[in-house]
Amino acid sequence: MFYLFIKAVISAILIVAISEIGKRSPGFAALVASLPLVSVLGVIWLWRDTEDTSRQAAHSAAIF
């Protein structure tokens, strides 16, 4: 349960940070939002949850 809470907090921090950056500099916020931060976190979390290499490969191929 704690792991789920940590994942939610990290995701919320990213969303809030991008929205706060967007208030000051929309262009920079778009750059930060376009970085594959969420995708990389998804890859890390998928590996931590399943350790299934075929699922990891399919996910990575789909996002990159």
N, CA, C and O atoms as a Maestro MAE file, in Angstrom:
{
 s_m_m2io_version
 :::
 2.0.0
}

f_m_ct {
 s_m_title
 :::
 protein
 m_atom[256] {
  # First column is atom index #
  i_m_mmod_type
  r_m_x_coord
  r_m_y_coord
  r_m_z_coord
  i_m_residue_number
  s_m_chain_name
  s_m_pdb_residue_name
  s_m_pdb_atom_name
  i_m_atomic_number
  :::
  1 25 0.823 -1.193 0.000 1 A "MET " " N  " 7
  2 3 0.000 0.000 0.000 1 A "MET " " CA " 6
  3 2 0.868 1.258 0.000 1 A "MET " " C  " 6
  4 15 0.554 2.250 -0.658 1 A "MET " " O  " 8
  5 25 1.967 1.192 0.754 2 A "PHE " " N  " 7
  6 3 2.856 2.348 0.822 2 A "PHE " " CA " 6
  7 2 3.468 2.638 -0.544 2 A "PHE " " C  " 6
  8 15 3.636 3.797 -0.923 2 A "PHE " " O  " 8
  9 25 3.801 1.573 -1.282 3 A "TYR " " N  " 7
  10 3 4.377 1.734 -2.618 3 A "TYR " " CA " 6
  11 2 3.405 2.455 -3.554 3 A "TYR " " C  " 6
  12 15 3.811 3.319 -4.331 3 A "TYR " " O  " 8
  13 25 2.141 2.102 -3.478 4 A "LEU " " N  " 7
  14 3 1.120 2.768 -4.284 4 A "LEU " " CA " 6
  15 2 1.023 4.245 -3.918 4 A "LEU " " C  " 6
  16 15 0.887 5.096 -4.796 4 A "LEU " " O  " 8
  17 25 1.091 4.544 -2.648 5 A "PHE " " N  " 7
  18 3 1.063 5.930 -2.181 5 A "PHE " " CA " 6
  19 2 2.263 6.708 -2.717 5 A "PHE " " C  " 6
  20 15 2.110 7.848 -3.155 5 A "PHE " " O  " 8
  21 25 3.440 6.114 -2.688 6 A "ILE " " N  " 7
  22 3 4.649 6.768 -3.200 6 A "ILE " " CA " 6
  23 2 4.516 7.055 -4.694 6 A "ILE " " C  " 6
  24 15 4.880 8.139 -5.149 6 A "ILE " " O  " 8
  25 25 4.000 6.100 -5.454 7 A "LYS " " N  " 7
  26 3 3.809 6.303 -6.887 7 A "LYS " " CA " 6
  27 2 2.833 7.451 -7.145 7 A "LYS " " C  " 6
  28 15 3.065 8.272 -8.031 7 A "LYS " " O  " 8
  29 25 1.762 7.512 -6.391 8 A "ALA " " N  " 7
  30 3 0.779 8.579 -6.559 8 A "ALA " " CA " 6
  31 2 1.377 9.938 -6.200 8 A "ALA " " C  " 6
  32 15 1.112 10.928 -6.882 8 A "ALA " " O  " 8
  33 25 2.165 9.993 -5.157 9 A "VAL " " N  " 7
  34 3 2.784 11.253 -4.734 9 A "VAL " " CA " 6
  35 2 3.778 11.743 -5.780 9 A "VAL " " C  " 6
  36 15 3.799 12.931 -6.105 9 A "VAL " " O  " 8
  37 25 4.592 10.852 -6.305 10 A "ILE " " N  " 7
  38 3 5.558 11.252 -7.335 10 A "ILE " " CA " 6
  39 2 4.838 11.768 -8.577 10 A "ILE " " C  " 6
  40 15 5.243 12.780 -9.149 10 A "ILE " " O  " 8
  41 25 3.790 11.094 -8.992 11 A "SER " " N  " 7
  42 3 3.010 11.545 -10.148 11 A "SER " " CA " 6
  43 2 2.373 12.908 -9.884 11 A "SER " " C  " 6
  44 15 2.384 13.781 -10.753 11 A "SER " " O  " 8
  45 25 1.824 13.088 -8.695 12 A "ALA " " N  " 7
  46 3 1.199 14.370 -8.344 12 A "ALA " " CA " 6
  47 2 2.226 15.488 -8.320 12 A "ALA " " C  " 6
  48 15 1.939 16.600 -8.763 12 A "ALA " " O  " 8
  49 25 3.407 15.213 -7.813 13 A "ILE " " N  " 7
  50 3 4.457 16.234 -7.782 13 A "ILE " " CA " 6
  51 2 4.825 16.673 -9.190 13 A "ILE " " C  " 6
  52 15 5.007 17.864 -9.440 13 A "ILE " " O  " 8
  53 25 4.936 15.722 -10.112 14 A "LEU " " N  " 7
  54 3 5.235 16.078 -11.499 14 A "LEU " " CA " 6
  55 2 4.140 16.957 -12.101 14 A "LEU " " C  " 6
  56 15 4.433 17.948 -12.770 14 A "LEU " " O  " 8
  57 25 2.900 16.599 -11.867 15 A "ILE " " N  " 7
  58 3 1.785 17.378 -12.420 15 A "ILE " " CA " 6
  59 2 1.757 18.783 -11.843 15 A "ILE " " C  " 6
  60 15 1.592 19.755 -12.580 15 A "ILE " " O  " 8
  61 25 1.914 18.894 -10.546 16 A "VAL " " N  " 7
  62 3 1.902 20.211 -9.895 16 A "VAL " " CA " 6
  63 2 3.085 21.046 -10.365 16 A "VAL " " C  " 6
  64 15 2.928 22.233 -10.647 16 A "VAL " " O  " 8
  65 25 4.261 20.446 -10.452 17 A "ALA " " N  " 7
  66 3 5.442 21.181 -10.886 17 A "ALA " " CA " 6
  67 2 5.259 21.736 -12.296 17 A "ALA " " C  " 6
  68 15 5.581 22.896 -12.556 17 A "ALA " " O  " 8
  69 25 4.752 20.925 -13.191 18 A "ILE " " N  " 7
  70 3 4.545 21.385 -14.569 18 A "ILE " " CA " 6
  71 2 3.497 22.491 -14.616 18 A "ILE " " C  " 6
  72 15 3.643 23.450 -15.374 18 A "ILE " " O  " 8
  73 25 2.454 22.369 -13.821 19 A "SER " " N  " 7
  74 3 1.432 23.410 -13.834 19 A "SER " " CA " 6
  75 2 1.950 24.714 -13.235 19 A "SER " " C  " 6
  76 15 1.597 25.791 -13.714 19 A "SER " " O  " 8
  77 25 2.778 24.636 -12.203 20 A "GLU " " N  " 7
  78 3 3.360 25.851 -11.621 20 A "GLU " " CA " 6
  79 2 4.370 26.495 -12.567 20 A "GLU " " C  " 6
  80 15 4.425 27.720 -12.678 20 A "GLU " " O  " 8
  81 25 5.162 25.682 -13.242 21 A "ILE " " N  " 7
  82 3 6.103 26.209 -14.231 21 A "ILE " " CA " 6
  83 2 5.332 26.880 -15.363 21 A "ILE " " C  " 6
  84 15 5.763 27.908 -15.884 21 A "ILE " " O  " 8
  85 25 4.196 26.303 -15.744 22 A "GLY " " N  " 7
  86 3 3.380 26.854 -16.826 22 A "GLY " " CA " 6
  87 2 2.819 28.230 -16.523 22 A "GLY " " C  " 6
  88 15 2.574 29.015 -17.438 22 A "GLY " " O  " 8
  89 25 2.616 28.528 -15.259 23 A "LYS " " N  " 7
  90 3 2.131 29.863 -14.893 23 A "LYS " " CA " 6
  91 2 3.176 30.931 -15.188 23 A "LYS " " C  " 6
  92 15 2.833 32.067 -15.517 23 A "LYS " " O  " 8
  93 25 4.440 30.573 -15.073 24 A "ARG " " N  " 7
  94 3 5.522 31.537 -15.268 24 A "ARG " " CA " 6
  95 2 6.084 31.507 -16.684 24 A "ARG " " C  " 6
  96 15 6.405 32.543 -17.266 24 A "ARG " " O  " 8
  97 25 6.195 30.308 -17.219 25 A "SER " " N  " 7
  98 3 6.810 30.153 -18.535 25 A "SER " " CA " 6
  99 2 6.155 28.981 -19.270 25 A "SER " " C  " 6
  100 15 6.554 27.830 -19.092 25 A "SER " " O  " 8
  101 25 5.158 29.278 -20.087 26 A "PRO " " N  " 7
  102 3 4.461 28.192 -20.790 26 A "PRO " " CA " 6
  103 2 5.376 27.360 -21.689 26 A "PRO " " C  " 6
  104 15 5.201 26.147 -21.805 26 A "PRO " " O  " 8
  105 25 6.335 28.002 -22.315 27 A "GLY " " N  " 7
  106 3 7.242 27.272 -23.195 27 A "GLY " " CA " 6
  107 2 8.101 26.270 -22.442 27 A "GLY " " C  " 6
  108 15 8.288 25.138 -22.887 27 A "GLY " " O  " 8
  109 25 8.623 26.698 -21.295 28 A "PHE " " N  " 7
  110 3 9.453 25.799 -20.488 28 A "PHE " " CA " 6
  111 2 8.611 24.669 -19.903 28 A "PHE " " C  " 6
  112 15 9.075 23.533 -19.801 28 A "PHE " " O  " 8
  113 25 7.374 24.981 -19.518 29 A "ALA " " N  " 7
  114 3 6.483 23.945 -18.993 29 A "ALA " " CA " 6
  115 2 6.194 22.901 -20.070 29 A "ALA " " C  " 6
  116 15 6.131 21.706 -19.780 29 A "ALA " " O  " 8
  117 25 6.019 23.350 -21.302 30 A "ALA " " N  " 7
  118 3 5.794 22.405 -22.398 30 A "ALA " " CA " 6
  119 2 7.018 21.522 -22.606 30 A "ALA " " C  " 6
  120 15 6.893 20.332 -22.897 30 A "ALA " " O  " 8
  121 25 8.199 22.111 -22.457 31 A "LEU " " N  " 7
  122 3 9.426 21.329 -22.590 31 A "LEU " " CA " 6
  123 2 9.523 20.285 -21.487 31 A "LEU " " C  " 6
  124 15 9.842 19.127 -21.757 31 A "LEU " " O  " 8
  125 25 9.252 20.678 -20.254 32 A "VAL " " N  " 7
  126 3 9.314 19.746 -19.129 32 A "VAL " " CA " 6
  127 2 8.262 18.650 -19.295 32 A "VAL " " C  " 6
  128 15 8.539 17.479 -19.034 32 A "VAL " " O  " 8
  129 25 7.066 19.023 -19.726 33 A "ALA " " N  " 7
  130 3 5.996 18.038 -19.901 33 A "ALA " " CA " 6
  131 2 6.310 17.064 -21.036 33 A "ALA " " C  " 6
  132 15 5.872 15.914 -21.010 33 A "ALA " " O  " 8
  133 25 7.058 17.520 -22.020 34 A "SER " " N  " 7
  134 3 7.363 16.636 -23.147 34 A "SER " " CA " 6
  135 2 8.510 15.687 -22.848 34 A "SER " " C  " 6
  136 15 8.725 14.728 -23.588 34 A "SER " " O  " 8
  137 25 9.244 15.938 -21.782 35 A "LEU " " N  " 7
  138 3 10.303 15.009 -21.397 35 A "LEU " " CA " 6
  139 2 9.674 13.675 -21.015 35 A "LEU " " C  " 6
  140 15 8.565 13.640 -20.481 35 A "LEU " " O  " 8
  141 25 10.353 12.615 -21.276 36 A "PRO " " N  " 7
  142 3 9.752 11.305 -21.003 36 A "PRO " " CA " 6
  143 2 9.836 10.886 -19.531 36 A "PRO " " C  " 6
  144 15 10.091 9.719 -19.232 36 A "PRO " " O  " 8
  145 25 9.623 11.828 -18.622 37 A "LEU " " N  " 7
  146 3 9.714 11.521 -17.201 37 A "LEU " " CA " 6
  147 2 8.691 10.477 -16.779 37 A "LEU " " C  " 6
  148 15 9.025 9.515 -16.087 37 A "LEU " " O  " 8
  149 25 7.460 10.667 -17.192 38 A "VAL " " N  " 7
  150 3 6.404 9.738 -16.808 38 A "VAL " " CA " 6
  151 2 6.636 8.374 -17.453 38 A "VAL " " C  " 6
  152 15 6.390 7.340 -16.831 38 A "VAL " " O  " 8
  153 25 7.103 8.371 -18.683 39 A "SER " " N  " 7
  154 3 7.377 7.104 -19.353 39 A "SER " " CA " 6
  155 2 8.488 6.333 -18.655 39 A "SER " " C  " 6
  156 15 8.392 5.120 -18.471 39 A "SER " " O  " 8
  157 25 9.537 7.041 -18.270 40 A "VAL " " N  " 7
  158 3 10.644 6.391 -17.574 40 A "VAL " " CA " 6
  159 2 10.178 5.871 -16.214 40 A "VAL " " C  " 6
  160 15 10.544 4.765 -15.816 40 A "VAL " " O  " 8
  161 25 9.387 6.647 -15.512 41 A "LEU " " N  " 7
  162 3 8.837 6.177 -14.242 41 A "LEU " " CA " 6
  163 2 7.963 4.948 -14.456 41 A "LEU " " C  " 6
  164 15 8.001 4.012 -13.658 41 A "LEU " " O  " 8
  165 25 7.180 4.945 -15.524 42 A "GLY " " N  " 7
  166 3 6.347 3.788 -15.841 42 A "GLY " " CA " 6
  167 2 7.177 2.547 -16.100 42 A "GLY " " C  " 6
  168 15 6.816 1.453 -15.666 42 A "GLY " " O  " 8
  169 25 8.281 2.709 -16.801 43 A "VAL " " N  " 7
  170 3 9.175 1.583 -17.069 43 A "VAL " " CA " 6
  171 2 9.766 1.053 -15.766 43 A "VAL " " C  " 6
  172 15 9.827 -0.157 -15.546 43 A "VAL " " O  " 8
  173 25 10.199 1.967 -14.913 44 A "ILE " " N  " 7
  174 3 10.777 1.558 -13.627 44 A "ILE " " CA " 6
  175 2 9.743 0.838 -12.785 44 A "ILE " " C  " 6
  176 15 10.032 -0.215 -12.216 44 A "ILE " " O  " 8
  177 25 8.535 1.393 -12.697 45 A "TRP " " N  " 7
  178 3 7.494 0.785 -11.877 45 A "TRP " " CA " 6
  179 2 7.056 -0.566 -12.440 45 A "TRP " " C  " 6
  180 15 6.797 -1.498 -11.679 45 A "TRP " " O  " 8
  181 25 6.972 -0.675 -13.753 46 A "LEU " " N  " 7
  182 3 6.594 -1.953 -14.363 46 A "LEU " " CA " 6
  183 2 7.638 -3.020 -14.041 46 A "LEU " " C  " 6
  184 15 7.294 -4.159 -13.724 46 A "LEU " " O  " 8
  185 25 8.897 -2.651 -14.124 47 A "TRP " " N  " 7
  186 3 9.951 -3.612 -13.811 47 A "TRP " " CA " 6
  187 2 9.894 -4.016 -12.335 47 A "TRP " " C  " 6
  188 15 10.026 -5.192 -11.993 47 A "TRP " " O  " 8
  189 25 9.697 -3.026 -11.475 48 A "ARG " " N  " 7
  190 3 9.649 -3.310 -10.035 48 A "ARG " " CA " 6
  191 2 8.447 -4.196 -9.690 48 A "ARG " " C  " 6
  192 15 8.541 -5.068 -8.825 48 A "ARG " " O  " 8
  193 25 7.334 -3.972 -10.360 49 A "ASP " " N  " 7
  194 3 6.117 -4.733 -10.054 49 A "ASP " " CA " 6
  195 2 6.130 -6.148 -10.632 49 A "ASP " " C  " 6
  196 15 5.667 -7.083 -9.979 49 A "ASP " " O  " 8
  197 25 6.656 -6.316 -11.853 50 A "THR " " N  " 7
  198 3 6.520 -7.610 -12.526 50 A "THR " " CA " 6
  199 2 7.834 -8.336 -12.791 50 A "THR " " C  " 6
  200 15 7.874 -9.565 -12.733 50 A "THR " " O  " 8
  201 25 8.888 -7.619 -13.074 51 A "GLU " " N  " 7
  202 3 10.178 -8.179 -13.502 51 A "GLU " " CA " 6
  203 2 10.021 -9.095 -14.711 51 A "GLU " " C  " 6
  204 15 10.787 -10.042 -14.890 51 A "GLU " " O  " 8
  205 25 9.024 -8.804 -15.535 52 A "ASP " " N  " 7
  206 3 8.749 -9.583 -16.743 52 A "ASP " " CA " 6
  207 2 9.418 -8.876 -17.924 52 A "ASP " " C  " 6
  208 15 8.999 -7.789 -18.320 52 A "ASP " " O  " 8
  209 25 10.454 -9.496 -18.483 53 A "THR " " N  " 7
  210 3 11.213 -8.849 -19.546 53 A "THR " " CA " 6
  211 2 10.411 -8.675 -20.834 53 A "THR " " C  " 6
  212 15 10.592 -7.682 -21.539 53 A "THR " " O  " 8
  213 25 9.536 -9.611 -21.148 54 A "SER " " N  " 7
  214 3 8.757 -9.472 -22.378 54 A "SER " " CA " 6
  215 2 7.748 -8.333 -22.258 54 A "SER " " C  " 6
  216 15 7.537 -7.593 -23.219 54 A "SER " " O  " 8
  217 25 7.135 -8.188 -21.110 55 A "ARG " " N  " 7
  218 3 6.218 -7.072 -20.898 55 A "ARG " " CA " 6
  219 2 6.972 -5.751 -20.903 55 A "ARG " " C  " 6
  220 15 6.487 -4.754 -21.438 55 A "ARG " " O  " 8
  221 25 8.154 -5.746 -20.309 56 A "GLN " " N  " 7
  222 3 9.003 -4.550 -20.289 56 A "GLN " " CA " 6
  223 2 9.396 -4.142 -21.700 56 A "GLN " " C  " 6
  224 15 9.357 -2.960 -22.045 56 A "GLN " " O  " 8
  225 25 9.772 -5.112 -22.508 57 A "ALA " " N  " 7
  226 3 10.163 -4.830 -23.888 57 A "ALA " " CA " 6
  227 2 8.997 -4.285 -24.701 57 A "ALA " " C  " 6
  228 15 9.170 -3.353 -25.488 57 A "ALA " " O  " 8
  229 25 7.823 -4.853 -24.518 58 A "ALA " " N  " 7
  230 3 6.641 -4.383 -25.254 58 A "ALA " " CA " 6
  231 2 6.276 -2.959 -24.835 58 A "ALA " " C  " 6
  232 15 5.928 -2.126 -25.673 58 A "ALA " " O  " 8
  233 25 6.358 -2.694 -23.560 59 A "HIS " " N  " 7
  234 3 6.045 -1.355 -23.062 59 A "HIS " " CA " 6
  235 2 7.064 -0.332 -23.585 59 A "HIS " " C  " 6
  236 15 6.690 0.753 -24.029 59 A "HIS " " O  " 8
  237 25 8.326 -0.682 -23.528 60 A "SER " " N  " 7
  238 3 9.373 0.220 -23.991 60 A "SER " " CA " 6
  239 2 9.258 0.479 -25.495 60 A "SER " " C  " 6
  240 15 9.457 1.605 -25.951 60 A "SER " " O  " 8
  241 25 8.942 -0.551 -26.251 61 A "ALA " " N  " 7
  242 3 8.781 -0.371 -27.690 61 A "ALA " " CA " 6
  243 2 7.600 0.530 -28.017 61 A "ALA " " C  " 6
  244 15 7.633 1.281 -28.992 61 A "ALA " " O  " 8
  245 25 6.569 0.453 -27.206 62 A "ALA " " N  " 7
  246 3 5.378 1.260 -27.459 62 A "ALA " " CA " 6
  247 2 5.593 2.731 -27.135 62 A "ALA " " C  " 6
  248 15 5.011 3.600 -27.785 62 A "ALA " " O  " 8
  249 25 6.419 3.018 -26.139 63 A "ILE " " N  " 7
  250 3 6.564 4.426 -25.744 63 A "ILE " " CA " 6
  251 2 7.759 5.121 -26.354 63 A "ILE " " C  " 6
  252 15 7.788 6.349 -26.423 63 A "ILE " " O  " 8
  253 25 8.758 4.356 -26.805 64 A "PHE " " N  " 7
  254 3 9.948 5.010 -27.356 64 A "PHE " " CA " 6
  255 2 10.044 4.807 -28.819 64 A "PHE " " C  " 6
  256 15 10.985 5.290 -29.448 64 A "PHE " " O  " 8
  :::
 }
 m_bond[255] {
  # First column is bond index #
  i_m_from
  i_m_to
  i_m_order
  :::
  1 1 2 1
  2 2 3 1
  3 3 4 2
  4 3 5 1
  5 5 6 1
  6 6 7 1
  7 7 8 2
  8 7 9 1
  9 9 10 1
  10 10 11 1
  11 11 12 2
  12 11 13 1
  13 13 14 1
  14 14 15 1
  15 15 16 2
  16 15 17 1
  17 17 18 1
  18 18 19 1
  19 19 20 2
  20 19 21 1
  21 21 22 1
  22 22 23 1
  23 23 24 2
  24 23 25 1
  25 25 26 1
  26 26 27 1
  27 27 28 2
  28 27 29 1
  29 29 30 1
  30 30 31 1
  31 31 32 2
  32 31 33 1
  33 33 34 1
  34 34 35 1
  35 35 36 2
  36 35 37 1
  37 37 38 1
  38 38 39 1
  39 39 40 2
  40 39 41 1
  41 41 42 1
  42 42 43 1
  43 43 44 2
  44 43 45 1
  45 45 46 1
  46 46 47 1
  47 47 48 2
  48 47 49 1
  49 49 50 1
  50 50 51 1
  51 51 52 2
  52 51 53 1
  53 53 54 1
  54 54 55 1
  55 55 56 2
  56 55 57 1
  57 57 58 1
  58 58 59 1
  59 59 60 2
  60 59 61 1
  61 61 62 1
  62 62 63 1
  63 63 64 2
  64 63 65 1
  65 65 66 1
  66 66 67 1
  67 67 68 2
  68 67 69 1
  69 69 70 1
  70 70 71 1
  71 71 72 2
  72 71 73 1
  73 73 74 1
  74 74 75 1
  75 75 76 2
  76 75 77 1
  77 77 78 1
  78 78 79 1
  79 79 80 2
  80 79 81 1
  81 81 82 1
  82 82 83 1
  83 83 84 2
  84 83 85 1
  85 85 86 1
  86 86 87 1
  87 87 88 2
  88 87 89 1
  89 89 90 1
  90 90 91 1
  91 91 92 2
  92 91 93 1
  93 93 94 1
  94 94 95 1
  95 95 96 2
  96 95 97 1
  97 97 98 1
  98 98 99 1
  99 99 100 2
  100 99 101 1
  101 101 102 1
  102 102 103 1
  103 103 104 2
  104 103 105 1
  105 105 106 1
  106 106 107 1
  107 107 108 2
  108 107 109 1
  109 109 110 1
  110 110 111 1
  111 111 112 2
  112 111 113 1
  113 113 114 1
  114 114 115 1
  115 115 116 2
  116 115 117 1
  117 117 118 1
  118 118 119 1
  119 119 120 2
  120 119 121 1
  121 121 122 1
  122 122 123 1
  123 123 124 2
  124 123 125 1
  125 125 126 1
  126 126 127 1
  127 127 128 2
  128 127 129 1
  129 129 130 1
  130 130 131 1
  131 131 132 2
  132 131 133 1
  133 133 134 1
  134 134 135 1
  135 135 136 2
  136 135 137 1
  137 137 138 1
  138 138 139 1
  139 139 140 2
  140 139 141 1
  141 141 142 1
  142 142 143 1
  143 143 144 2
  144 143 145 1
  145 145 146 1
  146 146 147 1
  147 147 148 2
  148 147 149 1
  149 149 150 1
  150 150 151 1
  151 151 152 2
  152 151 153 1
  153 153 154 1
  154 154 155 1
  155 155 156 2
  156 155 157 1
  157 157 158 1
  158 158 159 1
  159 159 160 2
  160 159 161 1
  161 161 162 1
  162 162 163 1
  163 163 164 2
  164 163 165 1
  165 165 166 1
  166 166 167 1
  167 167 168 2
  168 167 169 1
  169 169 170 1
  170 170 171 1
  171 171 172 2
  172 171 173 1
  173 173 174 1
  174 174 175 1
  175 175 176 2
  176 175 177 1
  177 177 178 1
  178 178 179 1
  179 179 180 2
  180 179 181 1
  181 181 182 1
  182 182 183 1
  183 183 184 2
  184 183 185 1
  185 185 186 1
  186 186 187 1
  187 187 188 2
  188 187 189 1
  189 189 190 1
  190 190 191 1
  191 191 192 2
  192 191 193 1
  193 193 194 1
  194 194 195 1
  195 195 196 2
  196 195 197 1
  197 197 198 1
  198 198 199 1
  199 199 200 2
  200 199 201 1
  201 201 202 1
  202 202 203 1
  203 203 204 2
  204 203 205 1
  205 205 206 1
  206 206 207 1
  207 207 208 2
  208 207 209 1
  209 209 210 1
  210 210 211 1
  211 211 212 2
  212 211 213 1
  213 213 214 1
  214 214 215 1
  215 215 216 2
  216 215 217 1
  217 217 218 1
  218 218 219 1
  219 219 220 2
  220 219 221 1
  221 221 222 1
  222 222 223 1
  223 223 224 2
  224 223 225 1
  225 225 226 1
  226 226 227 1
  227 227 228 2
  228 227 229 1
  229 229 230 1
  230 230 231 1
  231 231 232 2
  232 231 233 1
  233 233 234 1
  234 234 235 1
  235 235 236 2
  236 235 237 1
  237 237 238 1
  238 238 239 1
  239 239 240 2
  240 239 241 1
  241 241 242 1
  242 242 243 1
  243 243 244 2
  244 243 245 1
  245 245 246 1
  246 246 247 1
  247 247 248 2
  248 247 249 1
  249 249 250 1
  250 250 251 1
  251 251 252 2
  252 251 253 1
  253 253 254 1
  254 254 255 1
  255 255 256 2
  :::
 }
}
